[in-house]
Amino acid sequence: SSGINAEYGMGIAAESYHIKMNKRSDMQLRKRFSGLFNNGKVDPKTYDYHGPNPKKQCTYGGWSDPSMDNLIKDDCHGVCGQTCTSCWTWVCGDCCMHTGCKRHDEFCSGGYFSNDCLTCRGVLWDTITDIPLDC
């Protein structure tokens, strides 16, 4: 029992040190959002690309959101995947925000079963704008 308490105390101290060194850690963000938005279900890969200290670089003209707060409150609008619950790296190669994914999310705002949403409008095709696809 005392060994478990000592390990727990060391873990808390290490996390506090990590947070001080990195301003805000992934673990701190995950704890903060647990249960607040999307029932606390955020694809862990999302944390690698967004926030104040992203660990991975965006590809194909994608960009990251420096604020995980805003990204999650906005249901990861513009990130390839279904809200924040699932990042689809097979679409654009990362969990960043992309122009095509952002347009697709706007087309899907009428419902997931709309023709625009089901046919991947914004990502695979778009007749309204001449903005090139970025992934």
FIBA-104377 format. One line per 4 residues: number of its first residue (from 1); their letters; for each residue x, y, z of N, C-alpha, C. Coordinates in Angstrom, 1 decimal, always signed. Last residue first. Layout:
// FIBA-104377
NUM = a = X Y Z X Y Z X Y Z ~ ... $
***
This chain:
// FIBA-104377
135 = cdlp = -5.7 +17.8 -50.0 -5.2 +16.5 -49.5 -5.8 +15.4 -50.4 ~ -6.7 +20.1 -51.0 -5.3 +20.1 -50.4 -4.9 +18.8 -49.7 ~ -8.1 +21.2 -54.0 -8.2 +20.3 -52.9 -6.8 +20.2 -52.3 ~ -8.5 +24.7 -54.9 -7.9 +23.4 -55.1 -8.0 +22.5 -53.8 $
131 = idti = -11.4 +26.4 -55.3 -10.3 +26.3 -54.4 -9.8 +24.8 -54.6 ~ -13.6 +27.2 -56.7 -12.5 +26.7 -57.5 -11.2 +26.6 -56.6 ~ -16.9 +26.2 -55.6 -15.7 +27.0 -55.5 -14.6 +26.4 -56.4 ~ -18.9 +24.5 -56.5 -19.2 +25.8 -56.1 -18.0 +26.7 -56.1 $
127 = tdwl = -18.4 +21.8 -56.9 -18.7 +22.6 -58.1 -18.9 +24.1 -57.7 ~ -16.3 +19.4 -55.7 -16.9 +20.6 -55.3 -17.1 +21.5 -56.6 ~ -15.0 +16.3 -54.4 -15.5 +17.1 -55.5 -16.2 +18.4 -54.9 ~ -13.8 +15.2 -52.1 -13.5 +14.6 -53.4 -14.0 +15.5 -54.6 $
123 = vgrc = -14.4 +17.3 -50.2 -13.1 +16.5 -50.1 -12.8 +16.0 -51.5 ~ -16.7 +18.4 -51.1 -15.7 +19.3 -50.4 -14.4 +18.6 -50.3 ~ -18.6 +15.5 -50.7 -18.5 +16.9 -51.3 -17.6 +17.7 -50.5 ~ -19.1 +12.8 -50.2 -17.8 +13.4 -49.9 -17.6 +14.8 -50.6 $
119 = tlcd = -21.6 +11.9 -50.5 -20.8 +11.8 -51.7 -19.4 +12.5 -51.5 ~ -22.8 +12.5 -48.0 -22.6 +11.1 -48.4 -21.7 +10.9 -49.6 ~ -23.0 +15.3 -48.1 -22.2 +14.6 -47.1 -21.8 +13.2 -47.6 ~ -24.8 +15.8 -50.2 -23.5 +16.4 -50.2 -22.5 +15.7 -49.3 $
115 = nsfy = -27.1 +14.3 -49.4 -26.3 +13.9 -50.6 -24.9 +14.5 -50.6 ~ -27.2 +13.7 -45.9 -27.5 +14.5 -47.1 -26.7 +14.0 -48.2 ~ -26.7 +12.3 -43.6 -27.3 +11.5 -44.7 -27.7 +12.4 -45.8 ~ -25.7 +14.1 -41.7 -24.8 +13.1 -42.3 -25.3 +12.4 -43.5 $
111 = ggsc = -26.8 +17.5 -42.2 -27.0 +16.1 -41.7 -26.1 +15.2 -42.4 ~ -26.0 +20.0 -42.8 -27.4 +19.7 -43.0 -27.7 +18.3 -42.6 ~ -23.2 +20.0 -42.6 -24.0 +20.6 -41.4 -25.5 +20.4 -41.6 ~ -21.8 +19.0 -44.7 -22.5 +18.0 -43.8 -23.3 +18.6 -42.7 $
107 = fedh = -20.6 +21.3 -45.7 -21.7 +20.7 -46.5 -22.5 +19.6 -45.6 ~ -18.8 +21.7 -43.6 -19.8 +22.7 -43.8 -21.0 +22.1 -44.7 ~ -17.2 +19.5 -44.0 -17.9 +19.6 -42.7 -19.0 +20.6 -42.8 ~ -16.1 +20.2 -46.5 -17.0 +19.0 -46.3 -17.8 +19.1 -45.1 $
103 = rkcg = -14.6 +22.4 -45.8 -15.7 +22.5 -46.7 -16.7 +21.4 -46.6 ~ -12.7 +21.0 -44.2 -13.5 +22.1 -43.6 -14.7 +22.4 -44.5 ~ -11.6 +19.3 -46.0 -12.3 +18.7 -44.9 -13.2 +19.8 -44.2 ~ -10.3 +21.2 -47.7 -11.3 +20.2 -48.2 -12.2 +19.6 -47.1 $
99 = thmc = -8.5 +22.4 -45.9 -9.6 +23.2 -46.6 -10.7 +22.3 -47.1 ~ -7.8 +20.8 -42.8 -7.6 +21.0 -44.3 -8.8 +21.7 -44.9 ~ -6.2 +20.3 -39.8 -7.3 +20.9 -40.5 -6.9 +21.1 -41.9 ~ -4.7 +17.0 -39.1 -4.7 +18.4 -39.1 -6.0 +18.9 -39.8 $
95 = cdgc = -3.9 +14.4 -38.8 -5.1 +14.8 -38.1 -5.2 +16.3 -38.0 ~ -2.9 +12.9 -42.0 -2.7 +13.5 -40.7 -4.0 +13.8 -40.0 ~ -3.7 +12.0 -44.5 -2.4 +11.7 -44.0 -2.0 +12.2 -42.6 ~ -6.3 +12.4 -45.4 -5.3 +13.4 -45.7 -3.9 +13.1 -45.2 $
91 = vwtw = -7.4 +9.7 -45.0 -7.9 +10.7 -45.9 -6.8 +11.7 -46.4 ~ -6.2 +8.3 -43.0 -6.2 +7.7 -44.4 -6.7 +8.7 -45.4 ~ -6.8 +9.4 -40.6 -5.5 +9.8 -41.2 -5.4 +9.2 -42.7 ~ -9.4 +10.5 -39.2 -9.2 +9.6 -40.4 -7.9 +10.0 -41.1 $
87 = cstc = -10.1 +10.5 -35.9 -9.3 +11.2 -36.9 -9.0 +10.1 -38.0 ~ -13.0 +10.6 -34.0 -12.2 +9.7 -34.9 -11.4 +10.5 -36.0 ~ -14.1 +12.5 -32.4 -14.0 +11.1 -31.9 -13.2 +10.2 -32.8 ~ -14.6 +15.0 -33.2 -13.3 +14.8 -32.6 -13.1 +13.3 -32.2 $
83 = tqgc = -16.3 +14.4 -36.3 -16.1 +15.3 -35.1 -14.7 +15.0 -34.5 ~ -14.9 +12.1 -38.2 -16.2 +12.4 -37.6 -16.0 +13.1 -36.3 ~ -12.4 +13.4 -40.4 -13.0 +12.4 -39.5 -14.3 +12.9 -39.0 ~ -10.1 +15.9 -40.7 -10.6 +14.7 -41.4 -11.1 +13.7 -40.4 $
79 = vghc = -11.1 +19.0 -39.4 -10.2 +17.9 -39.3 -10.8 +16.7 -39.9 ~ -13.2 +20.8 -39.6 -12.1 +20.9 -40.5 -11.0 +19.8 -40.5 ~ -14.0 +20.8 -36.3 -14.4 +21.3 -37.6 -13.2 +21.5 -38.5 ~ -13.9 +19.7 -33.7 -12.8 +19.5 -34.6 -13.2 +19.8 -36.1 $
75 = ddki = -16.0 +20.9 -32.2 -16.1 +19.5 -32.7 -15.1 +19.2 -33.8 ~ -15.3 +23.3 -31.0 -15.9 +23.4 -32.4 -16.0 +22.0 -33.0 ~ -14.2 +22.4 -28.7 -15.5 +23.1 -28.6 -16.1 +23.2 -29.9 ~ -11.8 +21.5 -29.8 -12.7 +20.5 -29.3 -14.1 +21.2 -29.1 $
71 = lndm = -10.6 +24.0 -30.6 -10.8 +22.9 -31.6 -11.9 +21.9 -31.1 ~ -10.5 +25.5 -28.3 -11.3 +25.9 -29.4 -11.6 +24.8 -30.3 ~ -8.6 +23.9 -26.8 -9.9 +24.3 -26.2 -10.9 +24.6 -27.4 ~ -6.4 +23.7 -28.3 -7.2 +22.5 -28.2 -8.6 +22.8 -27.6 $
67 = spds = -5.0 +26.1 -30.2 -5.9 +25.9 -29.0 -6.7 +24.7 -29.0 ~ -3.7 +26.1 -32.6 -2.9 +26.2 -31.4 -3.7 +26.1 -30.1 ~ -4.4 +23.8 -35.0 -5.1 +24.8 -34.2 -4.2 +24.9 -32.9 ~ -2.6 +23.4 -38.1 -3.0 +23.0 -36.7 -3.7 +24.1 -36.0 $
63 = wggy = -3.2 +22.6 -41.5 -2.7 +23.5 -40.4 -3.3 +23.0 -39.1 ~ -2.1 +21.4 -44.8 -2.9 +21.4 -43.6 -2.4 +22.3 -42.5 ~ -0.5 +21.0 -47.0 -1.2 +22.3 -46.8 -2.1 +22.4 -45.6 ~ +0.4 +18.3 -46.7 -0.5 +18.7 -47.8 -1.2 +20.0 -47.5 $
59 = tcqk = +0.7 +18.0 -43.1 +1.1 +17.7 -44.4 +0.1 +18.2 -45.4 ~ +1.9 +19.1 -39.9 +0.8 +18.9 -40.8 +1.4 +18.7 -42.2 ~ +4.1 +17.4 -37.6 +3.9 +18.4 -38.6 +2.7 +18.1 -39.4 ~ +3.7 +16.6 -34.1 +3.9 +16.2 -35.5 +3.5 +17.4 -36.4 $
55 = kpnp = +3.4 +17.7 -31.6 +4.5 +16.8 -31.8 +4.8 +16.5 -33.2 ~ +2.6 +21.1 -30.7 +2.3 +19.9 -31.5 +3.5 +19.1 -31.7 ~ +2.0 +23.0 -28.4 +3.3 +22.3 -28.7 +3.0 +21.0 -29.5 ~ -0.6 +24.0 -28.1 +0.5 +24.9 -28.1 +1.9 +24.3 -28.5 $
51 = ghyd = -2.7 +22.1 -30.5 -2.3 +22.6 -29.2 -1.1 +23.5 -29.3 ~ -2.2 +19.2 -32.7 -2.8 +20.5 -32.3 -2.4 +20.9 -30.9 ~ -1.1 +16.7 -33.2 -1.1 +17.8 -34.2 -1.6 +19.1 -33.8 ~ -1.5 +15.0 -31.1 -0.2 +15.1 -31.7 +0.0 +16.2 -32.6 $
47 = ytkp = -4.2 +15.0 -30.5 -3.3 +15.8 -29.6 -1.9 +15.9 -30.2 ~ -5.3 +13.2 -32.3 -5.5 +14.7 -32.5 -4.6 +15.5 -31.7 ~ -4.8 +10.7 -31.4 -3.9 +11.2 -32.4 -4.1 +12.7 -32.6 ~ -7.0 +10.2 -29.6 -5.7 +10.6 -29.1 -4.7 +11.1 -30.1 $
43 = dvkg = -10.1 +11.5 -30.3 -9.1 +10.6 -30.8 -7.7 +11.1 -30.3 ~ -12.1 +12.0 -27.5 -11.3 +12.7 -28.5 -10.2 +11.7 -29.0 ~ -14.7 +11.9 -25.6 -14.1 +11.0 -26.6 -13.4 +11.9 -27.7 ~ -16.2 +13.3 -23.8 -14.8 +13.1 -23.5 -14.1 +12.2 -24.5 $
39 = nnfl = -18.6 +13.8 -25.1 -18.6 +12.8 -24.0 -17.1 +12.4 -23.7 ~ -18.1 +16.0 -26.6 -18.1 +14.7 -27.3 -18.0 +13.6 -26.2 ~ -17.0 +17.7 -23.7 -17.4 +17.8 -25.1 -17.2 +16.4 -25.7 ~ -16.6 +16.7 -21.0 -17.1 +18.0 -21.3 -17.7 +18.1 -22.7 $
35 = gsfr = -15.4 +14.2 -20.6 -16.8 +14.4 -20.2 -17.4 +15.7 -20.6 ~ -12.3 +15.5 -20.4 -13.0 +14.3 -20.2 -14.4 +14.6 -19.7 ~ -10.8 +17.8 -20.7 -12.0 +17.6 -21.6 -12.7 +16.4 -21.3 ~ -8.9 +17.5 -18.7 -9.7 +18.7 -18.7 -11.0 +18.5 -19.6 $
31 = krlq = -7.5 +15.2 -19.4 -8.3 +15.2 -18.1 -9.3 +16.4 -18.2 ~ -6.4 +16.1 -21.8 -7.3 +15.0 -21.8 -8.2 +14.9 -20.5 ~ -4.7 +18.1 -20.9 -5.8 +18.4 -21.8 -6.8 +17.3 -21.8 ~ -2.9 +16.6 -19.3 -3.7 +17.6 -18.7 -4.9 +18.0 -19.6 $
27 = mdsr = -1.8 +15.0 -21.4 -2.6 +14.4 -20.3 -3.4 +15.4 -19.6 ~ -0.5 +16.8 -22.9 -1.6 +16.1 -23.5 -2.5 +15.5 -22.4 ~ +0.3 +19.8 -21.0 +0.6 +18.5 -21.5 -0.7 +17.8 -22.1 ~ +1.4 +22.9 -21.2 +0.2 +22.2 -21.1 +0.4 +20.8 -21.7 $
23 = knmk = +4.2 +23.7 -20.7 +3.1 +24.6 -20.6 +1.8 +23.8 -20.3 ~ +6.4 +22.0 -20.4 +5.7 +22.0 -21.7 +4.4 +22.9 -21.7 ~ +7.2 +22.4 -17.7 +8.2 +22.4 -18.8 +7.5 +22.6 -20.2 ~ +4.8 +22.0 -16.3 +5.6 +23.2 -16.1 +6.6 +23.4 -17.3 $
19 = ihys = +4.2 +19.4 -17.1 +3.3 +20.5 -17.4 +4.0 +21.8 -17.3 ~ +6.4 +18.0 -15.9 +6.2 +18.0 -17.4 +5.3 +19.1 -17.8 ~ +5.8 +18.4 -13.2 +7.1 +18.9 -13.8 +6.9 +19.0 -15.3 ~ +3.4 +17.1 -13.0 +3.4 +18.5 -12.7 +4.7 +19.1 -13.3 $
15 = eaai = +4.3 +14.5 -13.6 +3.3 +15.1 -14.5 +3.3 +16.6 -14.3 ~ +5.9 +14.0 -11.4 +6.5 +14.0 -12.8 +5.6 +14.7 -13.7 ~ +4.1 +14.1 -9.3 +5.2 +15.1 -9.4 +5.8 +15.1 -10.8 ~ +2.5 +11.9 -10.0 +1.9 +13.2 -9.9 +3.0 +14.3 -10.0 $
11 = gmgy = +4.4 +9.9 -9.7 +3.7 +10.1 -11.0 +3.1 +11.5 -11.1 ~ +5.0 +10.0 -7.0 +6.1 +10.3 -8.0 +5.5 +10.6 -9.4 ~ +2.5 +9.3 -5.9 +3.1 +10.6 -5.7 +4.2 +11.0 -6.6 ~ +2.4 +6.7 -6.9 +1.4 +7.6 -7.3 +1.9 +9.0 -7.1 $
7 = eani = +4.5 +5.5 -5.5 +4.6 +5.6 -7.0 +3.6 +6.6 -7.5 ~ +3.6 +5.8 -2.9 +4.8 +6.5 -3.3 +4.9 +6.6 -4.8 ~ +1.3 +4.2 -3.0 +1.2 +5.7 -2.7 +2.4 +6.4 -3.1 ~ +2.5 +1.8 -3.4 +1.6 +2.3 -4.4 +1.5 +3.8 -4.2 $
3 = gss = +3.9 +1.5 -1.0 +4.7 +1.5 -2.3 +3.8 +2.1 -3.4 ~ +1.9 +1.3 +0.9 +2.8 +2.5 +0.9 +3.6 +2.6 -0.4 ~ +0.8 -1.2 +0.0 +0.0 +0.0 +0.0 +0.9 +1.3 +0.0 $
***
